[in-house]
Amino acid sequence: MNQNSKEDREQQFQEKFNRVKPSQPVFKNLIWAFIVGGLICTLGQFIGDYFIHQGLGKKEAAAATSVVMVFLGAFFTGLGVYDDLGKYAGAGSIVPITGFANSVVSPAMEFKREGFIYGIGAKMFVIAGPVIVYGLVTAFAIGLIYWFRQGGLYQ
């Protein structure tokens, strides 16, 4: 009887929760994510085209564009603008390059009161650190596989 009572309470709680929880505007969220993510990518394309127009090659322009986009993501995170953008854009604001800059700067700003070493330095890569580590390890492993398939030392 005690078990039934517990199950009844859980079911009643779930019913009350379902009545009061706000509904998610999924379609609106999808549209905002698409628009904001598209605008960030369009900005990156304009910046890349500008560098090509200034005489850089495609590889150099891509590198310069990456630097500018990371800077803008970090800069607007520092101003608090990127977090506000994320509230409305959701997943659209985590476009890889600016989202990466945001994931590095946000924890650093949150813990800046703890000082440069234990605050900013220790917390800066809390989110981005694993991405960097696993990205480097994977790139190294793929590079080794490629190298061995090409003949390795016996080339």
C-alpha positions as CSV (number, residue, x, y, z in Angstrom):
1,M,0.0,0.0,0.0
2,N,2.9,2.3,0.7
3,Q,4.3,1.7,-2.8
4,N,1.0,2.6,-4.4
5,S,0.8,5.8,-2.3
6,K,4.2,6.8,-3.5
7,E,3.3,6.1,-7.1
8,D,0.1,8.1,-6.8
9,R,2.0,11.1,-5.3
10,E,4.5,10.9,-8.2
11,Q,1.7,10.8,-10.7
12,Q,-0.1,13.7,-9.1
13,F,3.1,15.7,-9.0
14,Q,3.7,15.0,-12.7
15,E,0.2,16.1,-13.6
16,K,0.5,19.3,-11.7
17,F,3.9,20.0,-13.2
18,N,2.6,19.4,-16.7
19,R,-0.2,21.9,-16.1
20,V,2.1,24.7,-14.9
21,K,5.2,24.3,-17.0
22,P,5.5,26.8,-19.8
23,S,5.2,25.6,-23.3
24,Q,8.3,25.9,-25.5
25,P,7.9,27.9,-28.7
26,V,9.9,25.4,-30.8
27,F,9.1,26.9,-34.2
28,K,10.1,30.4,-33.0
29,N,13.3,29.1,-31.5
30,L,14.2,27.3,-34.7
31,I,13.6,30.4,-36.8
32,W,15.7,32.6,-34.4
33,A,18.5,30.0,-34.3
34,F,18.5,29.8,-38.1
35,I,18.5,33.6,-38.6
36,V,21.2,34.4,-36.0
37,G,23.5,31.5,-37.0
38,G,23.0,32.6,-40.6
39,L,23.9,36.2,-39.8
40,I,27.0,35.2,-38.0
41,C,28.1,33.0,-40.9
42,T,27.3,35.8,-43.4
43,L,29.4,38.2,-41.3
44,G,32.2,35.7,-41.5
45,Q,31.8,35.4,-45.3
46,F,31.9,39.2,-45.7
47,I,35.1,39.4,-43.6
48,G,36.7,36.6,-45.6
49,D,35.7,38.3,-48.9
50,Y,37.1,41.6,-47.6
51,F,40.5,40.0,-46.9
52,I,40.5,38.3,-50.3
53,H,39.7,41.7,-51.9
54,Q,42.6,43.2,-50.0
55,G,44.9,40.7,-51.8
56,L,45.2,37.8,-49.4
57,G,45.1,34.2,-50.8
58,K,42.2,32.0,-49.8
59,K,44.2,30.2,-47.0
60,E,45.5,33.4,-45.6
61,A,42.1,35.1,-45.8
62,A,40.5,32.0,-44.0
63,A,43.1,32.3,-41.2
64,A,42.6,36.1,-40.9
65,T,38.8,35.6,-40.9
66,S,39.1,33.0,-38.1
67,V,41.2,35.4,-36.0
68,V,38.7,38.2,-36.5
69,M,35.7,36.0,-35.7
70,V,37.3,34.6,-32.5
71,F,38.1,38.2,-31.5
72,L,34.6,39.4,-32.1
73,G,33.1,36.4,-30.2
74,A,35.4,37.1,-27.2
75,F,34.9,40.8,-27.4
76,F,31.1,40.6,-27.5
77,T,31.1,38.0,-24.7
78,G,33.2,40.5,-22.6
79,L,30.7,43.2,-23.2
80,G,27.8,40.8,-22.3
81,V,26.2,41.1,-25.7
82,Y,26.9,37.5,-26.8
83,D,25.2,36.1,-23.7
84,D,22.1,38.2,-24.5
85,L,22.2,37.1,-28.1
86,G,22.4,33.5,-26.9
87,K,19.1,34.0,-24.9
88,Y,17.2,34.7,-28.1
89,A,19.2,32.8,-30.6
90,G,19.8,29.6,-28.7
91,A,21.8,27.1,-30.7
92,G,22.2,29.7,-33.5
93,S,24.7,31.6,-31.3
94,I,27.0,28.6,-30.9
95,V,28.3,28.7,-34.5
96,P,31.6,26.9,-34.0
97,I,34.2,29.7,-34.2
98,T,32.3,32.4,-32.2
99,G,30.8,29.8,-29.9
100,F,34.3,28.5,-29.1
101,A,35.4,32.1,-28.2
102,N,32.4,32.5,-26.0
103,S,33.0,29.2,-24.2
104,V,36.6,30.3,-23.4
105,V,35.8,33.8,-22.3
106,S,32.6,33.2,-20.3
107,P,34.1,31.0,-17.5
108,A,37.1,33.3,-17.3
109,M,34.9,36.3,-16.7
110,E,32.8,34.4,-14.2
111,F,35.8,33.6,-12.1
112,K,37.9,36.8,-12.6
113,R,37.4,37.8,-8.9
114,E,39.5,34.8,-7.9
115,G,42.6,36.3,-9.5
116,F,44.6,35.7,-12.7
117,I,46.0,32.3,-11.7
118,Y,43.1,30.5,-9.8
119,G,40.3,32.5,-11.5
120,I,41.0,33.4,-15.1
121,G,43.9,31.0,-15.8
122,A,42.4,28.0,-14.1
123,K,38.8,28.4,-15.4
124,M,39.3,29.7,-18.9
125,F,39.4,26.3,-20.5
126,V,36.9,24.6,-18.3
127,I,34.5,24.1,-21.3
128,A,36.8,24.5,-24.3
129,G,39.7,22.5,-22.8
130,P,38.3,19.1,-23.4
131,V,37.4,20.1,-27.0
132,I,41.0,21.3,-27.6
133,V,42.5,18.2,-26.0
134,Y,40.3,15.6,-27.9
135,G,40.6,17.6,-31.1
136,L,44.4,17.5,-30.9
137,V,44.6,13.9,-30.0
138,T,42.2,13.0,-32.8
139,A,44.2,15.1,-35.3
140,F,47.4,13.4,-34.1
141,A,45.9,9.9,-34.5
142,I,44.6,10.7,-38.0
143,G,47.9,12.2,-39.0
144,L,49.7,9.0,-37.8
145,I,47.3,6.8,-39.7
146,Y,47.7,8.9,-42.8
147,W,51.5,8.9,-42.4
148,F,51.7,5.1,-42.0
149,R,49.4,4.6,-45.1
150,Q,51.7,6.8,-47.1
151,G,54.7,4.6,-46.2
152,G,55.9,6.1,-42.9
153,L,59.7,6.0,-42.5
154,Y,60.3,4.0,-45.7
155,Q,59.3,6.7,-48.1
